Amino acid sequence: MTRVETARASNSDAAMQEADKAKRELIAKLSKPIEITREKLESLRSRVEAAASRNEHELMILRFPSELCTDKGRSINVPEENWPDSLIGAPRQFYEIWKEKFQPLGYGLKALIIDWPKGFPGDVGMFLTW
């Protein structure tokens, strides 16, 4: 994600081509489930605790291109109740982990379109809430 953001910030053609390449690579990587280790879950728990200690009530746990939604983010933007059904790959996996491990503990989950390049849905932020 950092490569995409850095390249977008520089308005040169070469930088834009690099941003497109980085985005394609990110989509390819996140299109498949990723390994969720115990260490990653522990890191998330630590981040949640730190955010809560700062009196925050949510934490972005994943940012991904709206292309990882079957409807390109439309149901997230509207928002529709069945927005999780549009998720594929790692975003869907994160939703399933929330449903199994975090929802029973009282945590919520929301997704929002967080940028709008050229007026179209760009990246989605997935937030754990409490």
GUKE-465717 format. One record per atom (N, C-alpha, C, CB): atom name; residue number from 1; x, y, z; residue in one letter. Coordinates in nm, 4 decimals. Glycine has a CB too. Example, Ala and Ser with C-alpha at 12.3 -4.5 7.8 and 13.67 -1.06 7.14 Angstrom:
BEGIN
   name   resi          x          y          z   resn
      N      1     1.3190    -0.5690     0.7800      A
     CA      1     1.2300    -0.4500     0.7800      A
      C      1     1.3200    -0.3300     0.7800      A
     CB      1     1.1308    -0.4473     0.9046      A
      N      2     1.2850    -0.2250     0.7080      S
     CA      2     1.3670    -0.1060     0.7140      S
      C      2     1.2900     0.0030     0.7870      S
     CB      2     1.4084    -0.0598     0.5725      S
//
This chain:
BEGIN
   name   resi          x          y          z   resn
      N      1     0.0823    -0.1181     0.0000      M
     CA      1     0.0000     0.0000     0.0000      M
      C      1     0.0871     0.1250     0.0000      M
     CB      1    -0.0939    -0.0005     0.1199      M
      N      2     0.1993     0.1193     0.0706      T
     CA      2     0.2891     0.2341     0.0780      T
      C      2     0.3437     0.2696    -0.0597      T
     CB      2     0.4042     0.2057     0.1746      T
      N      3     0.3811     0.1669    -0.1393      R
     CA      3     0.4317     0.1924    -0.2754      R
      C      3     0.3261     0.2622    -0.3595      R
     CB      3     0.4747     0.0606    -0.3434      R
      N      4     0.2024     0.2196    -0.3469      V
     CA      4     0.0937     0.2809    -0.4244      V
      C      4     0.0772     0.4261    -0.3839      V
     CB      4    -0.0392     0.2041    -0.4041      V
      N      5     0.0709     0.4544    -0.2547      E
     CA      5     0.0511     0.5914    -0.2056      E
      C      5     0.1670     0.6827    -0.2456      E
     CB      5     0.0354     0.5914    -0.0530      E
      N      6     0.2901     0.6335    -0.2333      T
     CA      6     0.4075     0.7149    -0.2682      T
      C      6     0.4063     0.7497    -0.4161      T
     CB      6     0.5379     0.6408    -0.2325      T
      N      7     0.3771     0.6522    -0.4993      A
     CA      7     0.3756     0.6766    -0.6436      A
      C      7     0.2628     0.7708    -0.6823      A
     CB      7     0.3619     0.5450    -0.7199      A
      N      8     0.1485     0.7590    -0.6180      R
     CA      8     0.0367     0.8491    -0.6488      R
      C      8     0.0693     0.9937    -0.6129      R
     CB      8    -0.0892     0.8046    -0.5744      R
      N      9     0.1478     1.0105    -0.5056      A
     CA      9     0.1801     1.1453    -0.4586      A
      C      9     0.2647     1.2221    -0.5600      A
     CB      9     0.2534     1.1381    -0.3252      A
      N     10     0.3455     1.1522    -0.6372      S
     CA     10     0.4256     1.2152    -0.7412      S
      C     10     0.3463     1.2072    -0.8705      S
     CB     10     0.5664     1.1469    -0.7557      S
      N     11     0.3153     1.3147    -0.9333      N
     CA     11     0.2266     1.3130    -1.0489      N
      C     11     0.2948     1.2810    -1.1820      N
     CB     11     0.1596     1.4440    -1.0599      N
      N     12     0.4143     1.2242    -1.1795      S
     CA     12     0.4822     1.1925    -1.3053      S
      C     12     0.4235     1.0666    -1.3676      S
     CB     12     0.6333     1.1749    -1.2825      S
      N     13     0.4397     1.0537    -1.4991      D
     CA     13     0.3902     0.9346    -1.5684      D
      C     13     0.4562     0.8080    -1.5169      D
     CB     13     0.4133     0.9472    -1.7178      D
      N     14     0.5867     0.8138    -1.4948      A
     CA     14     0.6580     0.6960    -1.4454      A
      C     14     0.6054     0.6560    -1.3079      A
     CB     14     0.8098     0.7230    -1.4390      A
      N     15     0.5804     0.7557    -1.2242      A
     CA     15     0.5282     0.7269    -1.0907      A
      C     15     0.3877     0.6677    -1.0989      A
     CB     15     0.5271     0.8544    -1.0048      A
      N     16     0.3076     0.7180    -1.1901      M
     CA     16     0.1714     0.6654    -1.2050      M
      C     16     0.1756     0.5221    -1.2566      M
     CB     16     0.0883     0.7542    -1.3006      M
      N     17     0.2681     0.4927    -1.3478      Q
     CA     17     0.2825     0.3549    -1.3952      Q
      C     17     0.3270     0.2640    -1.2807      Q
     CB     17     0.3838     0.3478    -1.5121      Q
      N     18     0.4167     0.3130    -1.1974      E
     CA     18     0.4616     0.2363    -1.0810      E
      C     18     0.3449     0.2145    -0.9843      E
     CB     18     0.5787     0.3089    -1.0093      E
      N     19     0.2603     0.3150    -0.9658      A
     CA     19     0.1432     0.3009    -0.8780      A
      C     19     0.0489     0.1954    -0.9321      A
     CB     19     0.0693     0.4350    -0.8630      A
      N     20     0.0246     0.1979    -1.0633      D
     CA     20    -0.0630     0.0977    -1.1241      D
      C     20    -0.0061    -0.0434    -1.1072      D
     CB     20    -0.0837     0.1286    -1.2729      D
      N     21     0.1242    -0.0565    -1.1278      K
     CA     21     0.1891    -0.1872    -1.1128      K
      C     21     0.1782    -0.2350    -0.9681      K
     CB     21     0.3380    -0.1798    -1.1562      K
      N     22     0.2062    -0.1455    -0.8736      A
     CA     22     0.1989    -0.1827    -0.7324      A
      C     22     0.0561    -0.2213    -0.6935      A
     CB     22     0.2486    -0.0671    -0.6439      A
      N     23    -0.0414    -0.1512    -0.7488      K
     CA     23    -0.1812    -0.1823    -0.7187      K
      C     23    -0.2183    -0.3197    -0.7746      K
     CB     23    -0.2748    -0.0737    -0.7764      K
      N     24    -0.1762    -0.3494    -0.8978      R
     CA     24    -0.2039    -0.4814    -0.9563      R
      C     24    -0.1415    -0.5931    -0.8725      R
     CB     24    -0.1508    -0.4882    -1.1009      R
      N     25    -0.0183    -0.5690    -0.8252      E
     CA     25     0.0490    -0.6683    -0.7420      E
      C     25    -0.0247    -0.6870    -0.6088      E
     CB     25     0.1952    -0.6265    -0.7169      E
      N     26    -0.0699    -0.5764    -0.5503      L
     CA     26    -0.1445    -0.5839    -0.4251      L
      C     26    -0.2756    -0.6597    -0.4438      L
     CB     26    -0.1720    -0.4435    -0.3710      L
      N     27    -0.3472    -0.6307    -0.5519      I
     CA     27    -0.4726    -0.7012    -0.5798      I
      C     27    -0.4470    -0.8502    -0.5980      I
     CB     27    -0.5410    -0.6432    -0.7052      I
      N     28    -0.3412    -0.8851    -0.6708      A
     CA     28    -0.3079    -1.0265    -0.6906      A
      C     28    -0.2763    -1.0939    -0.5571      A
     CB     28    -0.1882    -1.0409    -0.7869      A
      N     29    -0.2013    -1.0255    -0.4725      K
     CA     29    -0.1643    -1.0816    -0.3424      K
      C     29    -0.2871    -1.0991    -0.2534      K
     CB     29    -0.0610    -0.9918    -0.2726      K
      N     30    -0.3730    -0.9978    -0.2477      L
     CA     30    -0.4888    -1.0019    -0.1582      L
      C     30    -0.6077    -1.0781    -0.2163      L
     CB     30    -0.5313    -0.8618    -0.1245      L
      N     31    -0.5982    -1.1191    -0.3420      S
     CA     31    -0.7063    -1.1980    -0.4029      S
      C     31    -0.7129    -1.3386    -0.3443      S
     CB     31    -0.6874    -1.2060    -0.5548      S
      N     32    -0.6031    -1.3789    -0.2834      K
     CA     32    -0.5954    -1.5121    -0.2232      K
      C     32    -0.5902    -1.4956    -0.0708      K
     CB     32    -0.4699    -1.5917    -0.2761      K
      N     33    -0.6365    -1.5961     0.0010      P
     CA     33    -0.6222    -1.5892     0.1477      P
      C     33    -0.4751    -1.5764     0.1865      P
     CB     33    -0.6842    -1.7146     0.2149      P
      N     34    -0.4504    -1.5083     0.2965      I
     CA     34    -0.3145    -1.4927     0.3469      I
      C     34    -0.3010    -1.5689     0.4780      I
     CB     34    -0.2790    -1.3426     0.3662      I
      N     35    -0.1790    -1.5939     0.5179      E
     CA     35    -0.1567    -1.6675     0.6423      E
      C     35    -0.1793    -1.5742     0.7613      E
     CB     35    -0.0131    -1.7277     0.6462      E
      N     36    -0.2712    -1.6133     0.8468      I
     CA     36    -0.2983    -1.5377     0.9685      I
      C     36    -0.2374    -1.6166     1.0834      I
     CB     36    -0.4534    -1.5134     0.9898      I
      N     37    -0.1254    -1.5680     1.1321      T
     CA     37    -0.0535    -1.6378     1.2383      T
      C     37    -0.1008    -1.5887     1.3748      T
     CB     37     0.0988    -1.6176     1.2235      T
      N     38    -0.0648    -1.6643     1.4739      R
     CA     38    -0.0954    -1.6249     1.6121      R
      C     38    -0.0287    -1.4908     1.6437      R
     CB     38    -0.0481    -1.7343     1.7126      R
      N     39     0.0909    -1.4706     1.5888      E
     CA     39     0.1638    -1.3456     1.6120      E
      C     39     0.0883    -1.2266     1.5525      E
     CB     39     0.3054    -1.3540     1.5517      E
      N     40     0.0306    -1.2459     1.4344      K
     CA     40    -0.0466    -1.1377     1.3717      K
      C     40    -0.1704    -1.1044     1.4541      K
     CB     40    -0.0877    -1.1765     1.2284      K
      N     41    -0.2369    -1.2064     1.5064      L
     CA     41    -0.3539    -1.1823     1.5914      L
      C     41    -0.3133    -1.1125     1.7207      L
     CB     41    -0.4259    -1.3145     1.6231      L
      N     42    -0.1995    -1.1502     1.7757      E
     CA     42    -0.1496    -1.0853     1.8971      E
      C     42    -0.1140    -0.9394     1.8698      E
     CB     42    -0.0269    -1.1605     1.9518      E
      N     43    -0.0545    -0.9137     1.7544      S
     CA     43    -0.0229    -0.7765     1.7159      S
      C     43    -0.1506    -0.6929     1.7032      S
     CB     43     0.0556    -0.7748     1.5834      S
      N     44    -0.2523    -0.7509     1.6442      L
     CA     44    -0.3804    -0.6810     1.6316      L
      C     44    -0.4380    -0.6506     1.7692      L
     CB     44    -0.4804    -0.7648     1.5492      L
      N     45    -0.4325    -0.7479     1.8594      R
     CA     45    -0.4832    -0.7266     1.9949      R
      C     45    -0.4084    -0.6114     2.0618      R
     CB     45    -0.4698    -0.8555     2.0789      R
      N     46    -0.2773    -0.6057     2.0445      S
     CA     46    -0.1973    -0.4973     2.1025      S
      C     46    -0.2354    -0.3618     2.0434      S
     CB     46    -0.0482    -0.5236     2.0801      S
      N     47    -0.2589    -0.3595     1.9114      R
     CA     47    -0.3000    -0.2343     1.8466      R
      C     47    -0.4364    -0.1880     1.8960      R
     CB     47    -0.3031    -0.2516     1.6946      R
      N     48    -0.5274    -0.2827     1.9169      V
     CA     48    -0.6605    -0.2491     1.9694      V
      C     48    -0.6474    -0.1923     2.1105      V
     CB     48    -0.7535    -0.3744     1.9695      V
      N     49    -0.5676    -0.2573     2.1947      E
     CA     49    -0.5476    -0.2094     2.3315      E
      C     49    -0.4880    -0.0692     2.3325      E
     CB     49    -0.4572    -0.3053     2.4089      E
      N     50    -0.3904    -0.0440     2.2453      A
     CA     50    -0.3281     0.0887     2.2386      A
      C     50    -0.4296     0.1929     2.1941      A
     CB     50    -0.2074     0.0876     2.1425      A
      N     51    -0.5109     0.1610     2.0939      A
     CA     51    -0.6136     0.2549     2.0471      A
      C     51    -0.7153     0.2822     2.1572      A
     CB     51    -0.6845     0.1998     1.9216      A
      N     52    -0.7580     0.1777     2.2267      A
     CA     52    -0.8548     0.1947     2.3348      A
      C     52    -0.7968     0.2800     2.4474      A
     CB     52    -0.8986     0.0582     2.3891      A
      N     53    -0.6683     0.2640     2.4748      S
     CA     53    -0.6054     0.3444     2.5807      S
      C     53    -0.5983     0.4919     2.5433      S
     CB     53    -0.4649     0.2922     2.6102      S
      N     54    -0.6054     0.5206     2.4130      R
     CA     54    -0.6094     0.6600     2.3658      R
      C     54    -0.7538     0.7092     2.3531      R
     CB     54    -0.5368     0.6731     2.2297      R
      N     55    -0.8470     0.6317     2.4081      N
     CA     55    -0.9899     0.6636     2.4051      N
      C     55    -1.0462     0.6650     2.2633      N
     CB     55    -1.0143     0.7980     2.4709      N
      N     56    -0.9877     0.5856     2.1741      E
     CA     56    -1.0414     0.5694     2.0394      E
      C     56    -1.1415     0.4542     2.0427      E
     CB     56    -0.9271     0.5429     1.9345      E
      N     57    -1.2303     0.4499     1.9439      H
     CA     57    -1.3356     0.3495     1.9425      H
      C     57    -1.3373     0.2656     1.8149      H
     CB     57    -1.4685     0.4162     1.9603      H
      N     58    -1.2309     0.2795     1.7362      E
     CA     58    -1.2187     0.1993     1.6154      E
      C     58    -1.0735     0.1953     1.5732      E
     CB     58    -1.3071     0.2553     1.5020      E
      N     59    -1.0426     0.0943     1.4895      L
     CA     59    -0.9071     0.0785     1.4390      L
      C     59    -0.9161     0.0205     1.2990      L
     CB     59    -0.8212    -0.0122     1.5326      L
      N     60    -0.8507     0.0859     1.2029      M
     CA     60    -0.8490     0.0309     1.0679      M
      C     60    -0.7564    -0.0905     1.0686      M
     CB     60    -0.8023     0.1382     0.9623      M
      N     61    -0.8143    -0.2063     1.0351      I
     CA     61    -0.7359    -0.3298     1.0380      I
      C     61    -0.6931    -0.3746     0.8996      I
     CB     61    -0.8149    -0.4395     1.1040      I
      N     62    -0.7545    -0.3165     0.7964      L
     CA     62    -0.7178    -0.3543     0.6605      L
      C     62    -0.7579    -0.2425     0.5647      L
     CB     62    -0.7849    -0.4884     0.6201      L
      N     63    -0.6713    -0.2163     0.4698      R
     CA     63    -0.7002    -0.1230     0.3606      R
      C     63    -0.6734    -0.1984     0.2316      R
     CB     63    -0.6131     0.0094     0.3702      R
      N     64    -0.7698    -0.1933     0.1398      F
     CA     64    -0.7548    -0.2701     0.0170      F
      C     64    -0.8301    -0.2027    -0.0967      F
     CB     64    -0.8047    -0.4139     0.0365      F
      N     65    -0.7879    -0.2275    -0.2209      P
     CA     65    -0.8555    -0.1692    -0.3369      P
      C     65    -0.9988    -0.2222    -0.3496      P
     CB     65    -0.7763    -0.1993    -0.4655      P
      N     66    -1.0894    -0.1363    -0.3922      S
     CA     66    -1.2292    -0.1779    -0.4073      S
      C     66    -1.2463    -0.2846    -0.5149      S
     CB     66    -1.3161    -0.0577    -0.4403      S
      N     67    -1.1443    -0.3072    -0.5949      E
     CA     67    -1.1484    -0.4155    -0.6931      E
      C     67    -1.1551    -0.5525    -0.6256      E
     CB     67    -1.0261    -0.4083    -0.7843      E
      N     68    -1.1276    -0.5583    -0.4963      L
     CA     68    -1.1391    -0.6831    -0.4227      L
      C     68    -1.2808    -0.7041    -0.3693      L
     CB     68    -1.0391    -0.6854    -0.3081      L
      N     69    -1.3749    -0.6319    -0.4266      C
     CA     69    -1.5182    -0.6520    -0.4007      C
      C     69    -1.5807    -0.6876    -0.5355      C
     CB     69    -1.5869    -0.5224    -0.3356      C
      N     70    -1.6705    -0.7832    -0.5352      T
     CA     70    -1.7322    -0.8262    -0.6613      T
      C     70    -1.8112    -0.7142    -0.7268      T
     CB     70    -1.8232    -0.9456    -0.6373      T
      N     71    -1.8549    -0.6161    -0.6478      D
     CA     71    -1.9309    -0.5030    -0.7024      D
      C     71    -1.8501    -0.3736    -0.7021      D
     CB     71    -2.0592    -0.4833    -0.6229      D
      N     72    -1.7178    -0.3848    -0.6895      K
     CA     72    -1.6242    -0.2707    -0.6892      K
      C     72    -1.6530    -0.1709    -0.5779      K
     CB     72    -1.6295    -0.1991    -0.8228      K
      N     73    -1.7118    -0.2192    -0.4669      G
     CA     73    -1.7341    -0.1343    -0.3498      G
      C     73    -1.8715    -0.0708    -0.3409      G
     CB     73    -1.6336    -0.0278    -0.3479      G
      N     74    -1.9598    -0.0979    -0.4364      R
     CA     74    -2.0912    -0.0346    -0.4373      R
      C     74    -2.1701    -0.0632    -0.3097      R
     CB     74    -2.1701    -0.0814    -0.5577      R
      N     75    -2.1757    -0.1903    -0.2663      S
     CA     75    -2.2565    -0.2243    -0.1492      S
      C     75    -2.1954    -0.1700    -0.0200      S
     CB     75    -2.2728    -0.3756    -0.1391      S
      N     76    -2.0671    -0.1444    -0.0205      I
     CA     76    -2.0039    -0.0796     0.0956      I
      C     76    -2.0396     0.0675     0.0957      I
     CB     76    -1.8493    -0.0981     0.0938      I
      N     77    -2.0372     0.1293    -0.0194      N
     CA     77    -2.0660     0.2719    -0.0294      N
      C     77    -2.2113     0.3040     0.0029      N
     CB     77    -2.0325     0.3216    -0.1678      N
      N     78    -2.3048     0.2172    -0.0304      V
     CA     78    -2.4479     0.2496    -0.0189      V
      C     78    -2.4914     0.2780     0.1248      V
     CB     78    -2.5308     0.1357    -0.0746      V
      N     79    -2.4669     0.2155     0.2321      P
     CA     79    -2.4207     0.0795     0.2553      P
      C     79    -2.5378    -0.0189     0.2599      P
     CB     79    -2.3408     0.0725     0.3854      P
      N     80    -2.5108    -0.1396     0.2178      E
     CA     80    -2.6110    -0.2459     0.2215      E
      C     80    -2.5725    -0.3457     0.3303      E
     CB     80    -2.6235    -0.3167     0.0825      E
      N     81    -2.6737    -0.4087     0.3871      E
     CA     81    -2.6495    -0.5062     0.4925      E
      C     81    -2.5618    -0.6218     0.4473      E
     CB     81    -2.7799    -0.5593     0.5433      E
      N     82    -2.5753    -0.6598     0.3225      N
     CA     82    -2.5018    -0.7770     0.2743      N
      C     82    -2.3663    -0.7416     0.2134      N
     CB     82    -2.5848    -0.8508     0.1720      N
      N     83    -2.3084    -0.6274     0.2479      W
     CA     83    -2.1805    -0.5875     0.1904      W
      C     83    -2.0722    -0.6941     0.2072      W
     CB     83    -2.1345    -0.4582     0.2532      W
      N     84    -2.0680    -0.7708     0.3166      P
     CA     84    -1.9620    -0.8724     0.3265      P
      C     84    -1.9676    -0.9770     0.2155      P
     CB     84    -1.9705    -0.9417     0.4600      P
      N     85    -2.0857    -0.9990     0.1583      D
     CA     85    -2.0970    -1.0978     0.0502      D
      C     85    -2.0179    -1.0569    -0.0740      D
     CB     85    -2.2435    -1.1180     0.0131      D
      N     86    -1.9834    -0.9292    -0.0852      S
     CA     86    -1.9098    -0.8822    -0.2023      S
      C     86    -1.7585    -0.9000    -0.1883      S
     CB     86    -1.9414    -0.7366    -0.2272      S
      N     87    -1.7106    -0.9343    -0.0695      L
     CA     87    -1.5671    -0.9460    -0.0448      L
      C     87    -1.5099    -1.0743    -0.1023      L
     CB     87    -1.5389    -0.9397     0.1037      L
      N     88    -1.3872    -1.0632    -0.1538      I
     CA     88    -1.3145    -1.1817    -0.2018      I
      C     88    -1.1746    -1.1822    -0.1422      I
     CB     88    -1.3075    -1.1844    -0.3578      I
      N     89    -1.1104    -1.2969    -0.1448      G
     CA     89    -0.9710    -1.3090    -0.1023      G
      C     89    -0.9484    -1.2741     0.0439      G
     CB     89    -0.8850    -1.2215    -0.1871      G
      N     90    -0.8382    -1.2054     0.0708      A
     CA     90    -0.8002    -1.1706     0.2076      A
      C     90    -0.9050    -1.0851     0.2781      A
     CB     90    -0.6682    -1.0980     0.2070      A
      N     91    -0.9693    -0.9864     0.2115      P
     CA     91    -1.0741    -0.9118     0.2824      P
      C     91    -1.1861    -1.0023     0.3331      P
     CB     91    -1.1325    -0.8052     0.1911      P
      N     92    -1.2260    -1.0998     0.2531      R
     CA     92    -1.3288    -1.1945     0.2977      R
      C     92    -1.2772    -1.2758     0.4160      R
     CB     92    -1.3710    -1.2886     0.1820      R
      N     93    -1.1508    -1.3136     0.4093      Q
     CA     93    -1.0887    -1.3891     0.5167      Q
      C     93    -1.0899    -1.3076     0.6472      Q
     CB     93    -0.9443    -1.4279     0.4783      Q
      N     94    -1.0571    -1.1779     0.6383      F
     CA     94    -1.0592    -1.0934     0.7572      F
      C     94    -1.2009    -1.0827     0.8135      F
     CB     94    -1.0041    -0.9536     0.7246      F
      N     95    -1.3003    -1.0751     0.7264      Y
     CA     95    -1.4391    -1.0716     0.7712      Y
      C     95    -1.4727    -1.2005     0.8469      Y
     CB     95    -1.5350    -1.0525     0.6508      Y
      N     96    -1.4335    -1.3144     0.7927      E
     CA     96    -1.4629    -1.4431     0.8567      E
      C     96    -1.3930    -1.4547     0.9925      E
     CB     96    -1.4198    -1.5592     0.7653      E
      N     97    -1.2706    -1.4045     1.0021      I
     CA     97    -1.1981    -1.4058     1.1301      I
      C     97    -1.2709    -1.3189     1.2312      I
     CB     97    -1.0521    -1.3565     1.1120      I
      N     98    -1.3150    -1.1999     1.1877      W
     CA     98    -1.3920    -1.1139     1.2783      W
      C     98    -1.5172    -1.1883     1.3268      W
     CB     98    -1.4315    -0.9806     1.2074      W
      N     99    -1.5895    -1.2468     1.2336      K
     CA     99    -1.7157    -1.3155     1.2656      K
      C     99    -1.6922    -1.4265     1.3679      K
     CB     99    -1.7797    -1.3742     1.1374      K
      N    100    -1.5821    -1.4993     1.3510      E
     CA    100    -1.5534    -1.6138     1.4378      E
      C    100    -1.4910    -1.5747     1.5709      E
     CB    100    -1.4622    -1.7093     1.3668      E
      N    101    -1.3941    -1.4827     1.5686      K
     CA    101    -1.3147    -1.4553     1.6878      K
      C    101    -1.3484    -1.3247     1.7590      K
     CB    101    -1.1719    -1.4541     1.6512      K
      N    102    -1.3876    -1.2218     1.6857      F
     CA    102    -1.4045    -1.0910     1.7470      F
      C    102    -1.5499    -1.0521     1.7731      F
     CB    102    -1.3414    -0.9883     1.6607      F
      N    103    -1.6394    -1.0892     1.6858      Q
     CA    103    -1.7799    -1.0560     1.7078      Q
      C    103    -1.8318    -1.1158     1.8388      Q
     CB    103    -1.8645    -1.1055     1.5904      Q
      N    104    -1.7992    -1.2427     1.8708      P
     CA    104    -1.8471    -1.2971     1.9984      P
      C    104    -1.7957    -1.2204     2.1211      P
     CB    104    -1.8061    -1.4420     2.0096      P
      N    105    -1.6868    -1.1462     2.1040      L
     CA    105    -1.6318    -1.0662     2.2141      L
      C    105    -1.6930    -0.9263     2.2197      L
     CB    105    -1.4802    -1.0553     2.2002      L
      N    106    -1.7852    -0.8971     2.1274      G
     CA    106    -1.8532    -0.7678     2.1282      G
      C    106    -1.7965    -0.6646     2.0327      G
     CB    106    -1.8501    -0.7126     2.2639      G
      N    107    -1.6986    -0.7014     1.9519      Y
     CA    107    -1.6418    -0.6077     1.8559      Y
      C    107    -1.7308    -0.5990     1.7326      Y
     CB    107    -1.4991    -0.6498     1.8165      Y
      N    108    -1.7390    -0.4789     1.6761      G
     CA    108    -1.8102    -0.4595     1.5512      G
      C    108    -1.7118    -0.4509     1.4361      G
     CB    108    -1.8971    -0.3338     1.5572      G
      N    109    -1.7654    -0.4505     1.3153      L
     CA    109    -1.6828    -0.4366     1.1959      L
      C    109    -1.7570    -0.3483     1.0981      L
     CB    109    -1.6492    -0.5752     1.1324      L
      N    110    -1.6868    -0.2502     1.0439      K
     CA    110    -1.7469    -0.1667     0.9399      K
      C    110    -1.6468    -0.1480     0.8286      K
     CB    110    -1.7925    -0.0297     0.9964      K
      N    111    -1.7004    -0.1207     0.7120      A
     CA    111    -1.6156    -0.0945     0.5953      A
      C    111    -1.6640     0.0351     0.5316      A
     CB    111    -1.6197    -0.2140     0.4921      A
      N    112    -1.5693     0.1161     0.4862      L
     CA    112    -1.5991     0.2440     0.4224      L
      C    112    -1.5076     0.2641     0.3029      L
     CB    112    -1.5840     0.3605     0.5225      L
      N    113    -1.5593     0.3298     0.2010      I
     CA    113    -1.4725     0.3748     0.0918      I
      C    113    -1.3954     0.4940     0.1481      I
     CB    113    -1.5556     0.4134    -0.0406      I
      N    114    -1.2631     0.4877     0.1461      I
     CA    114    -1.1844     0.5921     0.2115      I
      C    114    -1.1109     0.6839     0.1145      I
     CB    114    -1.0853     0.5292     0.3037      I
      N    115    -1.1168     0.6554    -0.0136      D
     CA    115    -1.0676     0.7526    -0.1116      D
      C    115    -1.1449     0.7370    -0.2412      D
     CB    115    -0.9156     0.7349    -0.1364      D
      N    116    -1.1445     0.8443    -0.3190      W
     CA    116    -1.2269     0.8532    -0.4394      W
      C    116    -1.1448     0.9058    -0.5570      W
     CB    116    -1.3490     0.9438    -0.4147      W
      N    117    -1.0524     0.8258    -0.6130      P
     CA    117    -0.9745     0.8752    -0.7268      P
      C    117    -1.0640     0.8968    -0.8488      P
     CB    117    -0.8610     0.7768    -0.7610      P
      N    118    -1.0539     1.0148    -0.9038      K
     CA    118    -1.1313     1.0529    -1.0228      K
      C    118    -1.2818     1.0324    -1.0029      K
     CB    118    -1.0840     0.9724    -1.1438      K
      N    119    -1.3283     1.0441    -0.8782      G
     CA    119    -1.4698     1.0345    -0.8482      G
      C    119    -1.5245     0.8932    -0.8362      G
     CB    119    -1.5446     1.1050    -0.9511      G
      N    120    -1.4383     0.7933    -0.8430      F
     CA    120    -1.4827     0.6537    -0.8336      F
      C    120    -1.4322     0.5925    -0.7033      F
     CB    120    -1.4326     0.5711    -0.9556      F
      N    121    -1.5038     0.4903    -0.6520      P
     CA    121    -1.4560     0.4258    -0.5290      P
      C    121    -1.3141     0.3735    -0.5464      P
     CB    121    -1.5497     0.3109    -0.4885      P
      N    122    -1.2294     0.4096    -0.4523      G
     CA    122    -1.0901     0.3660    -0.4543      G
      C    122    -1.0676     0.2581    -0.3506      G
     CB    122    -0.9956     0.4841    -0.4295      G
      N    123    -0.9964     0.2937    -0.2453      D
     CA    123    -0.9649     0.1961    -0.1417      D
      C    123    -1.0773     0.1850    -0.0401      D
     CB    123    -0.8351     0.2332    -0.0719      D
      N    124    -1.0848     0.0667     0.0179      V
     CA    124    -1.1796     0.0372     0.1248      V
      C    124    -1.1001     0.0262     0.2540      V
     CB    124    -1.2611    -0.0945     0.0959      V
      N    125    -1.1517     0.0856     0.3591      G
     CA    125    -1.0948     0.0669     0.4921      G
      C    125    -1.1884    -0.0224     0.5702      G
     CB    125    -1.0726     0.2032     0.5654      G
      N    126    -1.1326    -0.1253     0.6313      M
     CA    126    -1.2108    -0.2155     0.7157      M
      C    126    -1.1711    -0.1842     0.8596      M
     CB    126    -1.1857    -0.3688     0.6792      M
      N    127    -1.2701    -0.1509     0.9436      F
     CA    127    -1.2457    -0.1031     1.0778      F
      C    127    -1.3060    -0.1965     1.1825      F
     CB    127    -1.3014     0.0366     1.0940      F
      N    128    -1.2269    -0.2308     1.2823      L
     CA    128    -1.2758    -0.3006     1.4002      L
      C    128    -1.3264    -0.1930     1.4951      L
     CB    128    -1.1636    -0.3906     1.4672      L
      N    129    -1.4472    -0.2102     1.5486      T
     CA    129    -1.5075    -0.1084     1.6361      T
      C    129    -1.5404    -0.1678     1.7724      T
     CB    129    -1.6353    -0.0495     1.5716      T
      N    130    -1.5466    -0.0800     1.8726      W
     CA    130    -1.5839    -0.1229     2.0085      W
      C    130    -1.6497    -0.0098     2.0828      W
     CB    130    -1.4614    -0.1726     2.0865      W
//
